[in-house]
Amino acid sequence: QVQLVESGGGLVQPGGSLTLSCAGSGFIFSRNAMSWYRQAPGKERELLSTTYTSGPNYYADSVKGRFTISRDNSKGMMYLQMNNLKPEDTAVYYCQGVETWGQGTQVTVSS
């Protein structure tokens, strides 16, 4: 069955960096657009970035210039490099694709 598993979350200080990973299985990874979302407490789930099978990636204004999405189709992996993290980036981060969601990974930005 289709499965997405995130990893790499944790506690980081403001201004720090973190890289999230998403491992996909059960589908042809290279043929699908994949996205990162996040949901902070009391807020709606927010689309952050999408990597397509071709063409430029999409970034929400809130993360443009700080976050970088990438994918390794040979490994069925997607990544989110997050730099210059801010307290408002604190949220549960999810990967999404093939109408499926991962379980989420917590990112906390705090001193």
C-alpha angles and dihedrals in degrees: 000000000000112000135176121190123187126202140166103068123136147119118313134170121246110278092027131120137237135177121214123201131203121196116201126198139167096044141061099274096192093059097057139076111234130200144193120221133175136200124200122198111284093006136102121258109272128209108230107173144347131203114203131201087254138359132041124330122248123236130184114234090245092066104024110128093015105058127053124195122205140164139206106205092186089063099033090240136138126191139196116202108199120195134177091021119200131202088251088063088070107120146106108281121213135189118216136191142131089029088297134116131208121230093257135241124235120239117189121185111194142130 
